[in-house]
Amino acid sequence: MYDSILERRNVNDGLHNVVLEIPVDEYNKIYDQYNDEIALEILNNHMENRGDDGRPSNVHIQHYNNSSIVKISAKIDYLGNGHTTYSGHWEV
């Protein structure tokens, strides 16, 4: 499913917004309902896979009947974020 995600981003006055678009058939292979908790899980996994250290908030999922796309929208905060989940050989 993650390989099928189309990501759109925009920045307005320093505020980052993201929309993930997922084909409904790919989404339904894994999930059988649409809720914001699942949307947050998908967004966190997607961002981690990309090495993105932003922190999502205001996460919402949208799926309309007869639509072939599931949309997840969120605000992403980058100010004051440390790379708290990153690790590597440079750490002692």
The 8 nearest C-alpha neighbors of each residue, nearest first, counted from 0:
[[1, 3, 25, 2, 26, 4, 21, 29],
 [2, 0, 3, 4, 45, 21, 41, 44],
 [1, 3, 0, 4, 5, 21, 45, 25],
 [2, 4, 0, 1, 21, 5, 22, 25],
 [5, 3, 21, 1, 20, 2, 6, 19],
 [4, 6, 20, 19, 3, 21, 7, 18],
 [7, 5, 19, 18, 4, 20, 8, 17],
 [6, 8, 18, 17, 19, 5, 9, 20],
 [9, 7, 17, 16, 18, 6, 10, 15],
 [8, 10, 16, 15, 17, 11, 7, 14],
 [9, 11, 15, 14, 13, 16, 12, 8],
 [10, 12, 14, 13, 9, 15, 16, 8],
 [11, 13, 14, 10, 15, 9, 16, 76],
 [12, 14, 11, 10, 15, 76, 77, 9],
 [15, 13, 11, 10, 12, 16, 76, 74],
 [14, 16, 10, 75, 74, 9, 13, 11],
 [17, 15, 74, 9, 8, 75, 73, 10],
 [16, 18, 8, 73, 7, 72, 74, 19],
 [19, 17, 72, 7, 71, 6, 8, 20],
 [18, 20, 6, 71, 70, 5, 4, 7],
 [19, 21, 70, 5, 4, 69, 68, 6],
 [20, 22, 4, 69, 68, 23, 3, 70],
 [23, 21, 68, 25, 24, 67, 69, 26],
 [22, 24, 26, 68, 67, 25, 69, 27],
 [23, 25, 27, 26, 22, 28, 67, 68],
 [26, 24, 28, 0, 22, 23, 27, 21],
 [25, 27, 23, 24, 28, 29, 30, 22],
 [28, 26, 30, 24, 29, 25, 31, 23],
 [27, 29, 25, 26, 30, 24, 31, 0],
 [30, 28, 27, 26, 31, 25, 0, 24],
 [31, 29, 27, 32, 26, 28, 33, 37],
 [30, 32, 27, 29, 33, 28, 26, 34],
 [33, 31, 30, 34, 27, 37, 26, 29],
 [32, 34, 60, 37, 35, 31, 62, 61],
 [35, 33, 36, 37, 60, 38, 32, 59],
 [34, 36, 38, 59, 37, 60, 39, 58],
 [37, 35, 39, 38, 34, 40, 58, 59],
 [36, 38, 40, 35, 39, 34, 41, 33],
 [39, 37, 35, 41, 36, 40, 60, 42],
 [40, 38, 42, 36, 37, 41, 43, 35],
 [39, 41, 37, 43, 38, 42, 44, 36],
 [42, 40, 38, 44, 39, 43, 45, 37],
 [41, 43, 45, 39, 44, 40, 46, 38],
 [44, 42, 46, 40, 45, 41, 39, 47],
 [45, 43, 47, 41, 42, 46, 48, 40],
 [46, 44, 42, 48, 43, 47, 41, 49],
 [45, 47, 51, 49, 43, 48, 44, 42],
 [46, 48, 50, 44, 49, 45, 51, 43],
 [47, 49, 45, 46, 50, 44, 51, 43],
 [50, 48, 46, 47, 51, 45, 44, 52],
 [51, 49, 47, 48, 46, 52, 85, 45],
 [50, 52, 46, 49, 53, 47, 48, 45],
 [53, 51, 50, 82, 54, 80, 77, 46],
 [54, 52, 77, 76, 75, 51, 55, 80],
 [53, 55, 76, 75, 77, 52, 56, 80],
 [56, 54, 75, 74, 73, 76, 53, 58],
 [57, 55, 74, 58, 73, 75, 54, 76],
 [56, 58, 73, 74, 59, 55, 72, 75],
 [59, 57, 73, 56, 72, 39, 35, 38],
 [60, 58, 35, 72, 71, 57, 73, 38],
 [59, 61, 71, 35, 70, 38, 34, 72],
 [62, 60, 70, 69, 71, 63, 59, 33],
 [63, 61, 69, 70, 64, 66, 68, 60],
 [62, 64, 66, 65, 61, 69, 68, 67],
 [65, 63, 66, 62, 67, 68, 61, 69],
 [64, 66, 63, 67, 62, 68, 23, 69],
 [67, 65, 63, 64, 68, 62, 23, 69],
 [66, 68, 23, 22, 65, 69, 24, 62],
 [69, 67, 22, 23, 66, 21, 20, 70],
 [68, 70, 62, 21, 23, 20, 61, 22],
 [71, 69, 20, 61, 19, 60, 68, 21],
 [72, 70, 60, 19, 18, 59, 38, 61],
 [71, 73, 18, 59, 58, 17, 19, 70],
 [74, 72, 58, 57, 17, 16, 56, 55],
 [73, 75, 16, 56, 55, 15, 57, 17],
 [74, 76, 55, 15, 54, 53, 16, 56],
 [77, 75, 54, 53, 78, 55, 74, 15],
 [76, 78, 53, 80, 79, 54, 75, 52],
 [79, 77, 80, 76, 53, 81, 54, 75],
 [78, 80, 77, 81, 76, 53, 82, 54],
 [81, 79, 78, 77, 82, 53, 52, 54],
 [80, 82, 83, 79, 52, 84, 78, 77],
 [81, 83, 85, 84, 52, 80, 86, 53],
 [82, 84, 81, 85, 80, 86, 52, 53],
 [85, 83, 82, 86, 52, 81, 47, 50],
 [86, 84, 82, 83, 87, 50, 52, 81],
 [87, 85, 84, 90, 88, 89, 83, 82],
 [86, 88, 89, 90, 85, 91, 84, 82],
 [87, 89, 90, 86, 91, 85, 84, 82],
 [90, 88, 87, 91, 86, 85, 82, 84],
 [91, 89, 88, 87, 86, 85, 83, 82],
 [90, 89, 88, 87, 86, 85, 83, 84]]
